[in-house]
Amino acid sequence: MTAAEVPSPGRPSAGPRVSGPRASAGALSAFATGSLGMGVWVTVPGLLLLYFLTDVLGVAAALAGLTLLVPKVIDVVVHPLIGSRSDAQARRVGHRRRMMYGGLLLGLAMVAMFTVPSGLVGTTAALWVGAWYIVGNLLFAMFQVPYLTTPSDLVIGYDERTRVFMFRMLFLTVGLLGAGVAAPALVTSGQRGDYTVMAATLCVVMVVSALVAIRGVRALTSSCGFRTPAEGSGRSAIADVRAAWADRDFRVLVLSYLFTGTTTHLFMAALPYFARYVYGDAGLTAVFMGSFLAPAVAAGPAWMLISRRIGKQRGLLISQAIFVVGSIALLGTSHVGVGASVAVVVVMGTAFAGLQLFSFSMVPDAVAAADRDGEGQAGGYTGVWTATEALGTAIGPYVYSAALAVGGFVSSTAGEATVQPDSAITALTVGFTLVPAALMIAAMVFQQQYRLDEARDEETGVEEASAHEAGQPTD
């Protein structure tokens, strides 16, 4: 063995490019269908709940932000517990599907959350929404954690993991797009009853997609194999969290995604305000959401090809940089016209596809690197990851609600006309543009410390050098 054939000692990597079987498109599509319903739950509360609280239920902006934040703080504790429990279940029965059935009730929780009794306004309305938001998040976690652990469970290689998440990202984006356009369209009158009808309509999509996904998970693990968690995993959620957090590359990936998720969910929460108060037309919310998410559907396959050429790390940093530039550009286009802002949002939507694909497909890379050291615990890692995602979904709207409060934003109930002071318009515009840019820059600072892709490139070079010396062709 030559020196070129020896990998760097003690340095983990994301694994070789090709390893294990290739999943069928049918199984991947069935699995990815679960992301349609997940997209509904991510989009509807993220896009409409803050606005529903401040402009329909008359909840003060600061209290509305807390109503969204507290349930997600609870998630930070719950998700690692569910991840650890799913590892224990996987070691005991050989799969994680049992827990996923709890997600079938998620749609009902969303209907209850948006069906606020007519006598509740202000603080009491916030308590109702917050309580059902907690219930919904718990049911969502029961489905989400074992579902997103599936790619880490499969015995597949670096590029195939990207392919699995590309399918998942496409279906997720369709769910985000469908809900992001349909939900605002169904509540254009701004009356409470419309929100109930909207939630009940989308509830059907959530239940059906979850049932199909459970069958898809079974098909994938049957065809690609199931990677049983390490013997010590699943026994203590605290120990599992410590082990995941001790993984340097996973830790910086988590911190990067915390800022990335905070940014994108702030963006979605701010869209209704930007449409109504900057352009004077709440109906433009659906237009902006469509402009943001439609390009993401087409961009997914392109980002996957880019990943194969330059790796996930470089692709993610490029996506983050595009989002920064786009956020700053919106500050200028807000004074120009709707068309210019839509054009910028289209570019940001293309970047959003990369943010989702690269970030999520790096999680099983980290699990695979830990697994080679005998420390694999996919459920524990995924629990930490989804807890981080949940926290980002809350911090984003909370940061924006804080900007509204600082600017003196005036809350209102359905049908009530209000005039916002200039300071509120300035605050909601800056909160939609410069604040997201700063948050995404912070994400880039953490992401630049990720090293698994570099180690994987070294291994790839070793494999190609070995093949060359043996007279074998290389790709």
C-alpha positions in Angstrom: 0.0 0.0 0.0 1.4 3.4 -1.0 1.2 6.5 1.1 -1.5 7.9 -1.3 -3.7 5.0 -0.3 -3.7 5.7 3.4 -6.6 7.9 4.6 -5.9 10.6 7.2 -5.8 8.8 10.5 -8.6 9.5 13.0 -10.4 11.8 10.6 -14.1 10.7 9.9 -15.6 11.3 6.5 -19.1 11.2 4.9 -18.2 7.9 3.3 -17.6 6.8 -0.3 -19.7 8.2 -3.2 -21.0 4.8 -4.2 -22.0 2.1 -1.6 -24.9 -0.2 -1.2 -28.1 -0.6 -3.3 -30.0 2.0 -5.3 -33.5 2.7 -4.1 -36.3 2.4 -6.7 -38.2 5.6 -7.8 -41.5 4.1 -6.7 -40.3 3.4 -3.1 -38.7 6.9 -2.9 -41.8 8.5 -4.2 -44.0 6.7 -1.6 -41.5 7.7 1.2 -41.3 11.3 0.0 -45.1 11.6 -0.1 -45.0 12.0 3.7 -43.3 15.4 3.1 -46.5 16.7 1.5 -48.3 16.6 4.8 -45.2 17.8 6.6 -45.1 20.7 4.2 -48.6 21.7 5.2 -47.8 21.7 8.9 -44.6 23.7 8.3 -46.1 26.2 6.0 -49.6 27.0 7.4 -48.5 27.9 11.0 -45.3 29.4 9.8 -47.0 31.6 7.2 -50.4 32.4 8.8 -50.3 31.8 12.5 -48.6 35.0 13.6 -50.8 37.0 11.3 -53.9 35.1 12.5 -53.0 36.1 16.1 -52.3 39.8 15.5 -54.7 40.6 12.7 -57.7 38.3 13.3 -57.6 37.5 17.1 -56.4 40.9 18.3 -53.3 39.5 20.1 -50.5 41.9 20.8 -47.4 41.3 18.7 -45.1 40.5 21.6 -47.6 38.0 23.1 -48.2 36.5 19.7 -44.5 35.9 19.3 -44.4 34.1 22.7 -47.4 32.0 21.7 -45.3 30.6 18.8 -42.1 30.4 20.7 -43.1 28.5 23.9 -44.4 25.4 22.1 -41.2 25.1 20.1 -39.1 25.4 23.2 -41.0 22.4 24.5 -40.1 20.7 21.2 -36.4 21.1 22.0 -36.9 18.7 24.9 -39.4 16.4 23.3 -37.6 15.7 20.0 -34.4 14.2 21.5 -36.6 12.0 23.7 -38.5 10.7 20.7 -35.3 10.2 18.8 -33.8 8.1 21.7 -37.1 6.2 22.0 -37.1 5.5 18.3 -33.6 4.1 18.5 -34.7 1.8 21.3 -37.7 0.7 19.2 -35.5 0.1 16.1 -33.1 -2.1 18.1 -36.1 -4.0 19.6 -38.4 -4.6 16.6 -36.1 -3.8 13.6 -38.0 -0.6 12.4 -39.3 2.7 13.6 -42.8 2.8 11.9 -45.0 2.3 15.0 -44.3 5.7 16.3 -45.2 7.3 13.0 -48.9 6.4 13.3 -49.3 9.2 15.9 -48.9 11.6 13.0 -52.2 10.6 11.6 -53.9 12.8 14.2 -51.9 15.9 13.4 -54.5 17.3 10.9 -57.2 17.3 13.6 -54.9 19.3 15.9 -54.4 21.9 13.2 -58.2 22.2 12.7 -58.7 22.7 16.4 -55.9 25.3 16.5 -57.5 27.5 13.9 -61.1 26.9 15.3 -61.0 29.5 18.1 -64.3 30.0 19.9 -65.9 33.3 19.1 -65.8 34.5 22.7 -62.0 34.3 22.8 -59.9 37.3 21.8 -56.5 38.7 22.8 -54.8 36.7 25.7 -57.5 34.0 25.9 -57.3 33.4 22.2 -53.5 33.1 22.4 -53.8 30.5 25.1 -56.2 28.4 23.0 -53.9 28.6 19.9 -50.8 27.9 22.0 -52.2 24.9 23.7 -53.3 23.2 20.4 -50.0 24.2 18.8 -48.2 22.2 21.6 -50.5 19.2 20.9 -49.9 19.5 17.1 -46.1 19.8 17.6 -46.0 16.6 19.7 -47.9 14.6 17.1 -45.7 16.1 14.4 -42.6 15.0 16.2 -43.9 11.4 16.6 -44.1 11.3 12.8 -41.2 13.5 11.8 -38.3 12.1 13.9 -38.6 8.4 12.7 -39.5 9.5 9.2 -36.4 11.7 8.8 -34.2 9.0 10.4 -35.0 6.7 7.5 -32.2 7.9 5.1 -29.7 7.4 8.0 -31.1 3.9 8.5 -30.6 2.8 4.9 -27.3 1.0 3.9 -26.5 3.4 1.1 -23.7 5.7 0.0 -23.0 9.5 -0.1 -24.6 10.3 -3.4 -27.6 8.0 -2.9 -28.3 9.8 0.4 -28.5 13.0 -1.6 -30.8 11.3 -4.1 -33.1 10.1 -1.3 -33.3 13.7 0.1 -33.8 15.1 -3.4 -37.0 13.1 -3.7 -38.0 14.2 -0.2 -37.2 17.8 -0.9 -39.3 17.8 -4.2 -42.3 16.5 -2.4 -41.8 18.8 0.6 -41.6 21.8 -1.8 -44.8 20.7 -3.5 -46.4 20.5 -0.1 -45.0 23.9 0.9 -46.1 25.4 -2.4 -49.6 23.9 -2.4 -50.2 25.0 1.2 -48.5 28.3 0.7 -50.8 29.2 -2.2 -54.0 27.5 -1.1 -54.0 28.5 2.6 -53.9 32.3 2.0 -56.4 31.9 -0.9 -58.8 30.2 1.4 -58.7 32.9 4.1 -58.7 36.1 1.9 -61.8 37.4 3.7 -60.0 37.3 7.0 -62.9 35.9 8.9 -62.4 33.2 11.6 -64.6 30.7 9.9 -62.4 30.7 6.8 -59.4 29.6 8.9 -61.4 26.6 10.1 -62.4 25.6 6.5 -58.8 26.0 5.4 -57.4 23.8 8.1 -60.1 21.1 7.5 -59.4 21.0 3.8 -55.6 20.6 4.3 -56.2 18.1 7.1 -57.2 15.5 4.4 -53.9 15.9 2.6 -51.9 15.4 5.9 -53.6 12.1 6.8 -53.4 10.5 3.3 -49.7 11.5 2.8 -48.8 10.1 6.2 -50.4 6.7 5.4 -48.6 6.5 2.1 -45.2 7.5 3.7 -45.4 4.7 6.2 -45.7 2.2 3.4 -42.8 3.9 1.6 -40.6 3.6 4.7 -41.3 -0.1 4.8 -40.5 -0.5 1.1 -37.2 1.4 1.4 -35.9 -0.5 4.4 -36.8 -3.8 2.7 -35.0 -3.0 -0.5 -32.0 -1.1 0.8 -31.4 -2.7 4.2 -31.7 -1.4 7.7 -28.8 -0.1 9.7 -29.5 -1.2 13.3 -28.6 1.5 15.9 -25.5 1.0 18.1 -26.1 -1.2 21.2 -25.7 1.8 23.6 -28.2 4.1 21.8 -31.8 4.6 22.9 -31.2 3.9 26.6 -30.8 7.5 27.7 -32.0 10.6 25.8 -29.4 12.7 27.7 -26.6 10.4 26.8 -27.7 10.3 23.1 -27.8 14.1 23.0 -24.4 14.4 24.6 -23.0 11.9 22.0 -24.5 13.8 19.1 -23.3 17.2 20.4 -19.8 15.8 21.0 -19.6 15.1 17.2 -17.9 18.3 16.0 -19.1 18.2 12.4 -22.7 17.4 13.4 -22.5 20.2 16.0 -21.5 22.9 13.5 -24.1 21.6 11.0 -26.8 21.9 13.7 -25.7 25.4 14.6 -25.6 26.5 10.9 -29.1 25.0 10.4 -30.5 26.8 13.4 -29.7 30.1 11.8 -30.7 28.9 8.4 -34.1 27.7 9.7 -34.6 30.8 11.7 -34.0 32.9 8.6 -36.4 31.0 6.2 -39.2 30.8 8.8 -38.8 34.5 9.6 -39.1 35.1 5.8 -42.4 33.1 5.6 -43.9 34.7 8.7 -43.1 38.2 7.3 -44.6 37.7 3.9 -48.2 38.5 4.8 -47.1 41.7 6.4 -44.9 42.7 3.5 -47.7 42.0 1.1 -50.4 43.9 3.0 -48.5 46.9 4.5 -45.8 47.5 1.9 -47.8 46.8 -1.3 -51.3 47.3 0.2 -52.6 43.9 -1.0 -52.9 40.9 1.3 -53.7 38.8 -1.8 -50.1 39.1 -2.9 -49.1 36.7 -0.1 -50.0 33.8 -2.3 -48.1 35.3 -5.2 -45.0 35.7 -3.2 -45.2 32.2 -1.8 -45.7 30.8 -5.2 -42.8 32.7 -6.5 -40.6 31.5 -3.7 -41.5 27.8 -3.8 -42.3 27.0 -7.5 -38.6 27.5 -8.5 -37.6 25.3 -5.7 -39.4 22.3 -7.3 -37.4 22.7 -10.5 -34.1 23.6 -8.7 -33.9 20.4 -6.7 -32.5 18.1 -9.4 -30.1 20.8 -10.5 -28.7 21.2 -7.0 -28.3 17.4 -6.9 -26.1 17.5 -10.0 -24.1 20.4 -8.5 -23.6 18.3 -5.4 -22.0 15.5 -7.4 -19.6 18.0 -9.0 -18.6 20.2 -6.0 -20.0 18.4 -2.9 -22.7 19.3 -0.5 -20.7 21.7 1.6 -19.8 24.1 -1.3 -23.4 23.8 -2.6 -24.8 24.8 0.8 -22.5 27.8 1.2 -23.5 29.0 -2.3 -27.2 28.7 -1.5 -26.7 30.6 1.8 -24.8 33.4 0.0 -27.6 33.7 -2.6 -30.2 34.1 0.1 -28.1 36.8 1.8 -27.9 38.8 -1.4 -31.6 38.3 -2.1 -32.6 39.5 1.3 -30.6 42.7 0.9 -31.9 43.3 -2.6 -35.6 43.2 -1.3 -34.9 46.3 0.7 -34.3 48.1 -2.6 -37.1 46.5 -4.6 -39.6 47.3 -1.9 -39.4 50.9 -3.2 -39.6 49.9 -6.9 -42.5 47.6 -7.4 -44.1 44.2 -7.1 -42.5 42.8 -10.2 -39.0 43.5 -9.0 -39.6 42.0 -5.6 -41.2 38.9 -7.2 -38.1 38.4 -9.4 -35.8 38.5 -6.3 -38.1 36.1 -4.4 -37.8 33.6 -7.4 -34.0 33.6 -7.0 -34.3 33.2 -3.3 -36.6 30.3 -3.8 -34.0 28.6 -6.0 -31.5 29.0 -3.1 -34.1 27.7 -0.7 -34.1 24.4 -2.5 -30.4 24.1 -2.0 -30.6 25.0 1.7 -33.1 22.2 2.3 -31.4 19.5 0.1 -27.8 20.0 1.3 -28.5 20.5 5.0 -30.8 17.5 5.4 -28.7 15.2 3.3 -25.6 16.0 5.4 -27.3 14.6 8.6 -27.1 10.9 7.4 -23.5 11.7 6.3 -22.7 12.6 9.9 -24.5 9.5 11.2 -22.6 7.3 8.7 -19.3 8.8 9.9 -20.2 8.1 13.5 -21.4 4.6 12.7 -18.0 3.7 11.3 -16.6 4.4 14.8 -19.3 2.1 16.3 -21.2 5.1 17.7 -24.1 5.3 15.3 -27.4 6.4 16.8 -29.5 7.7 13.9 -32.6 8.4 16.1 -30.6 10.4 18.6 -28.9 12.5 15.9 -32.2 13.1 14.1 -34.0 14.0 17.4 -31.4 16.8 18.0 -31.7 17.9 14.3 -35.5 18.1 14.3 -35.4 19.9 17.7 -33.1 22.4 16.1 -35.5 22.8 13.2 -38.4 23.2 15.5 -36.6 25.9 17.4 -35.8 27.7 14.2 -39.4 27.7 13.2 -40.3 29.5 16.4 -37.3 31.9 16.7 -37.9 33.2 13.2 -41.5 34.4 13.8 -40.5 35.5 17.3 -37.7 37.7 16.0 -40.1 39.2 13.5 -42.8 39.8 16.1 -40.1 41.6 18.2 -39.3 43.8 15.3 -43.0 44.6 14.9 -43.3 45.4 18.6 -40.3 47.7 18.6 -41.8 49.5 15.6 -45.1 50.1 17.4 -47.1 47.7 15.2 -50.9 48.0 16.0 -52.7 44.6 16.2 -56.4 44.3 15.2 -59.3 41.9 15.0 -60.9 40.5 11.8 -62.6 43.3 9.9 -61.1 46.1 11.9 -59.3 48.8 10.0 -56.0 50.1 11.4 -53.4 52.6 10.2 -49.8 51.6 11.0 -47.3 54.3 12.0 -44.3 54.9 9.8 -42.1 53.3 12.4 -44.0 50.0 12.1 -43.7 50.0 8.3 -40.0 50.6 8.6 -39.6 47.8 11.2 -41.6 45.2 9.2 -39.5 46.1 6.1 -36.1 45.9 7.9 -37.2 42.7 9.7 -38.0 41.2 6.3 -34.7 42.2 4.6 -31.7 43.1 6.7 -32.4 40.9 9.7 -32.6 37.7 7.5 -29.4 38.7 5.8 -27.6 39.0 9.1 -29.0 35.7 10.4 -27.9 33.8 7.2 -24.4 35.3 7.4 -24.2 33.8 10.9 -25.2 30.4 9.4 -22.4 30.6 6.9 -19.8 31.3 9.6 -20.8 28.0 11.3 -21.1 26.1 8.1 -17.6 26.9 7.0 -16.3 24.8 9.9 -17.9 21.6 8.6 -15.2 19.2 7.5 -16.8 15.8 6.5 -17.0 16.8 2.8 -13.2 17.5 2.8 -12.4 14.2 4.4 -14.7 12.5 1.8 -12.8 14.2 -1.0 -9.6 12.8 0.4 -11.0 9.3 0.5 -12.3 9.7 -3.1 -8.8 10.7 -4.2 -7.3 7.7 -2.4 -9.8 5.4 -4.2 -9.0 6.9 -7.6 -5.3 6.7 -7.0 -5.6 3.1 -6.1 -7.7 2.4 -9.1 -5.2 4.2 -11.4 -2.3 2.1 -10.0 -4.3 -1.1 -10.6 -5.1 0.0 -14.1 -8.8 0.4 -13.5 -10.8 3.2 -15.1 -12.0 6.0 -12.8 -15.1 8.3 -13.2 
